[in-house]
Amino acid sequence: MKITADTNVLVRAVLQDDAGQAAKATALLRQASLIAISLPCLCELVWVLLRGAKLSKEDVSKAIRALLDAENVVMNRQAVEAGLALLEAGGDFADGIMAYEGNWLGGETFASFDKQATTLLKSQGYKTRLLA
């Protein structure tokens, strides 16, 4: 079976915080021959793990890397790596995803009111513009 995973399935499988749902989610993920994980799903997952579950950025990064390494998981690896690079530098995973995808779509400059995001992205080689 080839599936597209909803964020709630991944949350249950990662956190194991609801015995019944966690068992179903884990079984489904193990049985699937292909698990497609979209970028919005990953952004939601990171947000839930950081803000809701209060996991450390290191633990969240490990969870996302475990998904990247799974043989049956497909995702936009380059975009996910960009998100992880920003997360691991102390920034926001979603900002890394947005900068990468925006660049891929033809955007030359990442524009934001977020000073930390623009500073970190600039240090990673992106053109940025801080709106003040």
Backbone as CSV, one residue per row, in Angstrom:
resi,resn,N_x,N_y,N_z,CA_x,CA_y,CA_z,C_x,C_y,C_z
1,MET,0.843,-1.172,0.000,0.000,0.000,0.000,0.891,1.239,0.000
2,LYS,0.572,2.198,-0.839,1.281,3.479,-0.919,0.377,4.528,-0.302
3,ILE,0.920,5.261,0.693,0.085,6.230,1.407,0.721,7.619,1.408
4,THR,-0.121,8.596,1.617,0.311,9.947,1.960,-0.060,10.127,3.419
5,ALA,0.933,10.406,4.235,0.707,10.493,5.679,0.211,11.875,6.083
6,ASP,-0.830,11.891,6.888,-1.295,13.121,7.519,-0.401,13.379,8.722
7,THR,-0.303,14.624,9.104,0.531,14.997,10.246,0.159,14.208,11.495
8,ASN,-1.148,14.018,11.737,-1.560,13.342,12.977,-1.067,11.899,13.042
9,VAL,-0.917,11.252,11.900,-0.385,9.883,11.880,1.083,9.904,12.307
10,LEU,1.834,10.847,11.775,3.250,10.942,12.131,3.429,11.343,13.595
11,VAL,2.594,12.265,14.070,2.674,12.694,15.474,2.457,11.506,16.400
12,ARG,1.410,10.727,16.142,1.143,9.556,16.996,2.305,8.569,16.955
13,ALA,2.861,8.337,15.765,3.959,7.378,15.634,5.226,7.870,16.334
14,VAL,5.493,9.155,16.258,6.695,9.704,16.890,6.534,9.790,18.403
15,LEU,5.428,10.348,18.852,5.257,10.603,20.285,4.794,9.388,21.086
16,GLN,4.063,8.481,20.429,3.526,7.307,21.139,2.758,7.741,22.390
17,ASP,1.984,8.820,22.271,1.303,9.407,23.427,-0.153,8.963,23.590
18,ASP,-0.661,8.231,22.646,-2.000,7.664,22.723,-1.849,6.219,22.274
19,ALA,-1.942,5.288,23.207,-1.616,3.882,22.922,-2.360,3.329,21.711
20,GLY,-3.652,3.545,21.642,-4.448,3.001,20.545,-4.071,3.604,19.202
21,GLN,-4.031,4.936,19.138,-3.687,5.597,17.875,-2.233,5.353,17.494
22,ALA,-1.349,5.323,18.481,0.067,5.086,18.193,0.265,3.706,17.571
23,ALA,-0.430,2.705,18.097,-0.313,1.350,17.552,-0.815,1.300,16.109
24,LYS,-1.946,1.946,15.834,-2.483,1.966,14.471,-1.560,2.715,13.517
25,ALA,-1.050,3.858,13.959,-0.163,4.657,13.114,1.128,3.899,12.821
26,THR,1.712,3.311,13.837,2.963,2.566,13.672,2.766,1.369,12.749
27,ALA,1.673,0.654,12.935,1.387,-0.504,12.075,1.221,-0.070,10.619
28,LEU,0.484,0.994,10.396,0.270,1.498,9.039,1.599,1.879,8.394
29,LEU,2.431,2.608,9.116,3.706,3.054,8.562,4.637,1.879,8.270
30,ARG,4.580,0.856,9.091,5.416,-0.331,8.851,4.922,-1.143,7.652
31,GLN,3.605,-1.155,7.440,3.019,-1.944,6.348,3.130,-1.250,4.996
32,ALA,3.228,0.052,4.988,3.218,0.811,3.732,4.487,0.543,2.932
33,SER,4.304,0.315,1.649,5.468,0.149,0.777,6.064,1.509,0.426
34,LEU,5.235,2.549,0.486,5.674,3.915,0.213,4.900,4.855,1.115
35,ILE,5.621,5.766,1.760,4.997,6.802,2.582,5.419,8.145,2.002
36,ALA,4.474,8.846,1.413,4.737,10.183,0.876,4.468,11.200,1.984
37,ILE,5.460,12.056,2.232,5.314,13.075,3.271,5.532,14.442,2.627
38,SER,4.496,15.250,2.637,4.551,16.566,2.006,5.295,17.567,2.886
39,LEU,5.739,18.641,2.270,6.419,19.692,3.026,5.506,20.347,4.058
40,PRO,4.235,20.653,3.728,3.368,21.205,4.774,3.198,20.247,5.959
41,CYS,3.120,18.962,5.675,3.012,17.968,6.745,4.237,18.023,7.655
42,LEU,5.414,18.107,7.071,6.634,18.164,7.871,6.709,19.451,8.692
43,CYS,6.293,20.557,8.092,6.290,21.825,8.842,5.341,21.738,10.037
44,GLU,4.169,21.160,9.823,3.226,20.959,10.933,3.813,20.023,11.983
45,LEU,4.439,18.934,11.542,5.023,17.968,12.470,6.080,18.630,13.344
46,VAL,6.968,19.388,12.737,8.009,20.069,13.503,7.383,21.031,14.505
47,TRP,6.383,21.768,14.072,5.716,22.723,14.968,5.094,21.995,16.160
48,VAL,4.383,20.903,15.911,3.740,20.147,16.987,4.781,19.576,17.947
49,LEU,5.847,19.027,17.396,6.873,18.428,18.251,7.594,19.466,19.106
50,LEU,7.850,20.643,18.530,8.526,21.703,19.290,7.596,22.415,20.255
51,ARG,6.457,22.870,19.754,5.568,23.722,20.550,4.612,22.927,21.433
52,GLY,4.043,21.875,20.873,3.069,21.092,21.617,3.707,20.091,22.562
53,ALA,4.615,19.293,22.026,5.245,18.235,22.823,6.475,18.732,23.573
54,LYS,6.942,19.931,23.235,8.094,20.548,23.910,9.383,19.734,23.763
55,LEU,9.535,19.067,22.619,10.778,18.348,22.361,11.879,19.359,22.018
56,SER,13.112,18.977,22.232,14.238,19.846,21.880,14.415,19.864,20.368
57,LYS,15.081,20.897,19.876,15.364,20.970,18.441,16.215,19.773,18.002
58,GLU,17.084,19.313,18.883,17.923,18.157,18.566,17.072,16.902,18.381
59,ASP,16.110,16.696,19.287,15.245,15.521,19.172,14.346,15.597,17.945
60,VAL,13.873,16.790,17.635,13.039,16.970,16.438,13.870,16.697,15.189
61,SER,15.076,17.216,15.159,15.966,16.984,14.030,16.221,15.488,13.848
62,LYS,16.457,14.773,14.939,16.669,13.322,14.863,15.437,12.611,14.307
63,ALA,14.256,13.034,14.725,13.019,12.413,14.233,12.856,12.629,12.729
64,ILE,13.132,13.844,12.268,12.997,14.140,10.835,14.065,13.378,10.049
65,ARG,15.269,13.308,10.578,16.334,12.558,9.895,16.014,11.063,9.836
66,ALA,15.359,10.542,10.868,14.942,9.132,10.846,13.944,8.902,9.714
67,LEU,13.043,9.848,9.507,12.104,9.738,8.388,12.850,9.794,7.059
68,LEU,13.810,10.709,6.943,14.599,10.823,5.714,15.333,9.516,5.393
69,ASP,15.784,8.840,6.437,16.566,7.618,6.252,15.725,6.365,6.022
70,ALA,14.438,6.445,6.284,13.565,5.280,6.100,13.463,4.930,4.620
71,GLU,13.603,3.669,4.312,13.606,3.221,2.916,12.282,3.448,2.196
72,ASN,11.181,3.429,2.938,9.876,3.542,2.278,9.305,4.956,2.305
73,VAL,10.089,5.938,2.741,9.615,7.319,2.818,10.142,8.121,1.634
74,VAL,9.243,8.872,1.011,9.632,9.802,-0.052,9.197,11.206,0.346
75,MET,10.090,12.137,0.107,9.819,13.553,0.378,10.821,14.371,-0.426
76,ASN,10.626,15.649,-0.449,11.543,16.546,-1.146,12.795,16.686,-0.278
77,ARG,13.753,15.802,-0.500,14.942,15.712,0.356,15.710,17.033,0.434
78,GLN,15.900,17.706,-0.683,16.664,18.956,-0.677,15.976,20.026,0.171
79,ALA,14.672,20.121,0.049,13.931,21.105,0.848,13.988,20.743,2.328
80,VAL,13.858,19.462,2.633,13.908,19.018,4.033,15.291,19.283,4.614
81,GLU,16.335,19.022,3.851,17.699,19.305,4.315,17.881,20.801,4.580
82,ALA,17.280,21.644,3.735,17.358,23.097,3.952,16.634,23.486,5.240
83,GLY,15.487,22.873,5.479,14.760,23.127,6.721,15.540,22.674,7.936
84,LEU,16.141,21.495,7.846,16.948,20.976,8.951,18.185,21.841,9.197
85,ALA,18.798,22.326,8.121,19.979,23.182,8.279,19.633,24.426,9.081
86,LEU,18.486,25.016,8.801,18.091,26.215,9.546,17.693,25.860,10.974
87,LEU,16.957,24.773,11.152,16.570,24.329,12.493,17.809,24.063,13.347
88,GLU,18.763,23.360,12.790,19.974,22.999,13.524,20.891,24.195,13.778
89,ALA,20.695,25.279,13.023,21.448,26.513,13.246,20.755,27.407,14.276
90,GLY,19.592,26.949,14.768,18.868,27.720,15.772,17.638,28.436,15.252
91,GLY,17.331,28.245,13.986,16.188,28.920,13.381,14.967,28.035,13.262
92,ASP,14.087,28.440,12.366,12.804,27.775,12.180,12.854,26.868,10.945
93,PHE,12.459,25.627,11.129,12.428,24.646,10.047,11.638,25.172,8.848
94,ALA,10.462,25.713,9.096,9.608,26.180,8.001,10.258,27.307,7.207
95,ASP,11.022,28.181,7.866,11.710,29.252,7.139,12.740,28.676,6.171
96,GLY,13.426,27.629,6.577,14.376,26.978,5.680,13.689,26.367,4.478
97,ILE,12.533,25.743,4.727,11.732,25.165,3.638,11.265,26.260,2.675
98,MET,10.738,27.337,3.245,10.222,28.434,2.401,11.325,29.065,1.564
99,ALA,12.497,29.288,2.173,13.598,29.899,1.431,14.054,28.984,0.293
100,TYR,14.187,27.706,0.596,14.611,26.754,-0.429,13.595,26.697,-1.570
101,GLU,12.335,26.488,-1.223,11.319,26.339,-2.260,11.118,27.636,-3.037
102,GLY,11.171,28.765,-2.338,11.056,30.052,-3.024,12.165,30.246,-4.031
103,ASN,13.378,29.877,-3.645,14.518,29.963,-4.543,14.319,29.039,-5.730
104,TRP,13.851,27.818,-5.472,13.589,26.841,-6.527,12.534,27.361,-7.513
105,LEU,11.570,28.099,-6.993,10.500,28.646,-7.829,10.923,29.912,-8.580
106,GLY,12.119,30.409,-8.298,12.621,31.580,-9.017,12.789,32.821,-8.173
107,GLY,12.375,32.771,-6.931,12.582,33.924,-6.049,14.063,34.079,-5.746
108,GLU,14.567,35.281,-5.865,15.995,35.512,-5.661,16.335,35.955,-4.249
109,THR,15.372,36.561,-3.550,15.639,37.135,-2.234,14.549,36.710,-1.264
110,PHE,14.953,36.197,-0.106,14.012,35.843,0.960,13.732,37.113,1.744
111,ALA,12.500,37.581,1.720,12.111,38.813,2.399,11.276,38.477,3.621
112,SER,11.619,39.102,4.753,10.918,38.781,5.992,11.083,39.909,7.008
113,PHE,10.178,39.942,7.964,10.313,40.803,9.131,11.105,40.100,10.231
114,ASP,11.443,38.832,10.038,12.115,38.004,11.023,13.632,38.153,10.893
115,LYS,14.224,38.913,11.835,15.664,39.188,11.785,16.487,37.915,11.906
116,GLN,16.090,37.015,12.812,16.842,35.783,12.990,16.834,34.955,11.704
117,ALA,15.677,34.841,11.083,15.577,34.046,9.849,16.457,34.629,8.756
118,THR,16.381,35.933,8.554,17.181,36.539,7.483,18.675,36.428,7.769
119,THR,19.069,36.578,9.022,20.480,36.458,9.393,20.991,35.041,9.167
120,LEU,20.245,34.050,9.650,20.664,32.657,9.490,20.675,32.247,8.018
121,LEU,19.647,32.638,7.280,19.601,32.279,5.863,20.735,32.938,5.089
122,LYS,21.037,34.183,5.415,22.151,34.874,4.755,23.456,34.131,5.010
123,SER,23.648,33.645,6.240,24.869,32.901,6.572,24.943,31.569,5.825
124,GLN,23.810,31.107,5.310,23.768,29.858,4.549,23.783,30.097,3.037
125,GLY,24.018,31.354,2.645,24.183,31.652,1.228,22.962,32.197,0.511
126,TYR,21.867,32.388,1.209,20.673,32.952,0.583,20.768,34.475,0.554
127,LYS,20.210,35.074,-0.484,20.026,36.520,-0.479,18.810,36.796,0.384
128,THR,18.911,37.780,1.263,17.794,38.092,2.162,17.555,39.591,2.200
129,ARG,16.352,39.923,2.609,16.005,41.324,2.830,15.159,41.396,4.099
130,LEU,15.694,42.068,5.104,14.968,42.279,6.338,14.113,43.513,6.192
131,LEU,12.835,43.349,6.391,11.910,44.481,6.341,11.781,45.053,7.742
132,ALA,12.084,46.319,7.880,12.026,46.921,9.222,11.088,48.097,9.252
